Amino acid sequence: MAANHIETSAMTLSRVEQNDPALKELTVSNAGGFGTIFYYWPNNSADLARLGDAIGNNMNLRRLDIHNARALADMAANDGSFFEGLKRNTSIYHLYLASCDLSGGMGRDILNGF
């Protein structure tokens, strides 16, 4: 993983945690932002739980794109913190899921939050 990707991810997570009003759209992806300015990819389940908690407390995030959700599923397998954060969020009105099995696993868990 390139150093600037880690730095960008760390900065983005900090913005989500600080409820930055400039952050309206977030892409969770291991391949960059796909046209959005802010993107993040967790390195482990603790990072994913931290992101979920930050999303749960954020009041400015309007759009959440999750790419390669299958890769996130392994991180979230034993910890529901990410999903609990999504359930608490009241500002997201656009959710995009890519590479996600909606019949079970992470896709179902995400949709159950909404």
C-alpha positions in Angstrom: 0.0 0.0 0.0 1.4 3.4 -0.9 2.3 5.8 1.8 0.0 8.6 0.6 -2.9 6.1 0.6 -2.3 5.4 4.3 -2.0 9.1 5.0 -5.1 10.0 3.1 -7.0 7.2 4.8 -5.8 8.4 8.2 -6.8 12.0 7.4 -10.2 10.9 6.1 -10.9 8.9 9.2 -10.0 11.9 11.4 -12.4 14.0 9.3 -15.2 11.5 9.9 -14.5 11.4 13.6 -14.4 15.2 13.8 -17.8 15.5 12.0 -16.1 17.7 9.4 -18.9 19.6 7.5 -16.8 19.4 4.3 -17.1 15.6 4.3 -20.4 14.8 2.7 -19.4 11.7 0.7 -17.1 8.9 1.8 -15.9 5.9 -0.2 -14.6 2.9 1.6 -12.3 1.2 -0.9 -8.9 -0.4 -1.2 -8.5 1.2 -4.7 -9.0 4.9 -4.1 -11.9 7.3 -4.1 -13.6 6.5 -7.4 -14.2 10.1 -8.1 -14.9 11.2 -4.5 -12.4 13.3 -2.6 -12.5 11.3 0.7 -11.8 7.6 0.9 -10.8 5.2 3.5 -9.7 1.6 3.8 -9.3 -0.1 7.2 -6.2 -2.2 7.9 -7.9 -4.5 10.4 -11.1 -5.1 12.4 -10.2 -2.4 14.9 -9.9 0.2 12.2 -13.2 -1.0 10.7 -14.9 -0.7 14.2 -13.4 2.8 14.6 -14.8 3.8 11.2 -18.3 2.4 12.2 -18.2 4.3 15.4 -17.2 7.5 13.6 -19.9 7.1 11.0 -22.5 6.5 13.8 -21.6 9.8 15.4 -21.3 11.8 12.2 -24.1 14.2 11.3 -22.7 15.5 7.9 -22.1 12.4 5.9 -24.8 12.1 3.2 -23.4 9.4 0.9 -21.5 6.2 1.7 -20.0 4.1 -1.1 -18.6 0.7 -0.1 -16.4 -1.0 -2.8 -15.1 -4.6 -2.4 -17.4 -5.3 0.6 -16.3 -9.0 0.4 -12.9 -8.0 1.7 -14.4 -6.0 4.6 -16.6 -9.0 5.5 -13.6 -10.9 6.9 -12.7 -7.9 9.1 -16.2 -7.6 10.4 -16.9 -11.3 10.9 -16.4 -11.3 14.7 -17.3 -7.7 15.6 -20.6 -6.0 14.9 -19.2 -2.5 15.8 -19.1 -1.3 12.2 -22.8 -2.2 11.6 -23.8 -0.7 15.0 -22.3 2.6 13.8 -24.2 2.4 10.5 -27.4 1.8 12.4 -26.9 4.9 14.6 -26.2 7.3 11.6 -29.1 9.5 10.7 -27.5 11.6 8.0 -26.7 9.1 5.2 -29.4 9.1 2.5 -27.4 7.4 -0.3 -25.7 4.0 0.2 -23.8 2.3 -2.6 -22.6 -1.3 -2.3 -20.2 -2.9 -4.8 -19.0 -6.5 -4.8 -21.4 -7.4 -2.0 -23.5 -10.5 -1.5 -26.9 -9.0 -0.5 -28.3 -12.5 0.3 -26.2 -12.9 3.4 -23.1 -11.8 5.2 -22.0 -8.2 5.2 -24.5 -7.0 2.6 -27.4 -8.2 4.6 -25.9 -6.8 7.8 -25.5 -3.4 6.2 -29.0 -3.4 4.9 -30.4 -4.5 8.2 -29.1 -1.3 9.6 -31.3 0.7 7.3 
